[in-house]
Amino acid sequence: MFLYLDTSALVKRYFEEQFSHVVLSKWDEARYIVTSSVAYAETLACFYRKKNESGLEDGMLKILNDSFQADWYSFIRVQVNDTLNPFIDRVMSGHSLRGFDGIHLASAIMIRETVSRETIFACFDDRLNTAAGKYGLKTLNLERD
């Protein structure tokens, strides 16, 4: 199984939040973890925002960042380039999504269509999950998982 993580799901690996256990469980079940290359900047932005807003200590920030860096190179990373553009065109014309949300959804669709294997799309945005379902992507079942 391919587990596609948008940034809202990815950061749940590093911070204990609501539904972190669901993401970690699916992570353990997945054969491949996939995300977009834009998740790198988004994840680091989240780390530093938490540092500034929640008083995350420098030592903990370093531990989280080191863990993320180690994980990053194990992910299948979908590059934002001309190959992805037709998928972005498709999702943006059909849904009112924010830019990075459209990139994440387009990336997950491209992976699923390229590998023809079960792909679970993990995110925590209702609008994005609804759009993912319309493209045949499985999403996390938060009531059951």
Secondary structure as the mmCIF struct_conf table of DSSP 4:
data_model
#
loop_
_struct_conf.conf_type_id
_struct_conf.id
_struct_conf.beg_label_comp_id
_struct_conf.beg_label_asym_id
_struct_conf.beg_label_seq_id
_struct_conf.end_label_comp_id
_struct_conf.end_label_asym_id
_struct_conf.end_label_seq_id
STRN STRN1 PHE A 2 LEU A 5
HELX_RH_AL_P HELX_RH_AL_P1 THR A 7 LEU A 10
HELX_RH_3T_P HELX_RH_3T_P1 VAL A 11 ARG A 13
TURN_TY1_P TURN_TY1_P1 TYR A 14 TYR A 14
BEND BEND1 PHE A 15 PHE A 15
TURN_TY1_P TURN_TY1_P2 GLN A 18 PHE A 19
HELX_RH_AL_P HELX_RH_AL_P2 SER A 20 GLU A 29
BEND BEND2 ARG A 31 ARG A 31
STRN STRN2 TYR A 32 SER A 36
TURN_TY1_P TURN_TY1_P3 SER A 37 SER A 37
HELX_RH_AL_P HELX_RH_AL_P3 VAL A 38 SER A 54
HELX_RH_AL_P HELX_RH_AL_P4 ASP A 58 TRP A 72
TURN_TY1_P TURN_TY1_P4 TYR A 73 SER A 74
BEND BEND3 PHE A 75 PHE A 75
STRN STRN3 ILE A 76 VAL A 78
BEND BEND4 ASN A 81 ASN A 81
TURN_TY1_P TURN_TY1_P5 ASP A 82 LEU A 84
HELX_RH_AL_P HELX_RH_AL_P5 ASN A 85 GLY A 94
BEND BEND5 HIS A 95 HIS A 95
HELX_RH_AL_P HELX_RH_AL_P6 GLY A 99 VAL A 115
BEND BEND6 ARG A 117 ARG A 117
STRN STRN4 THR A 119 ALA A 122
BEND BEND7 PHE A 124 PHE A 124
HELX_RH_AL_P HELX_RH_AL_P7 ASP A 126 LYS A 134
TURN_TY1_P TURN_TY1_P6 TYR A 135 GLY A 136
STRN STRN5 LYS A 138 THR A 139
TURN_TY1_P TURN_TY1_P7 LEU A 142 ARG A 144
#
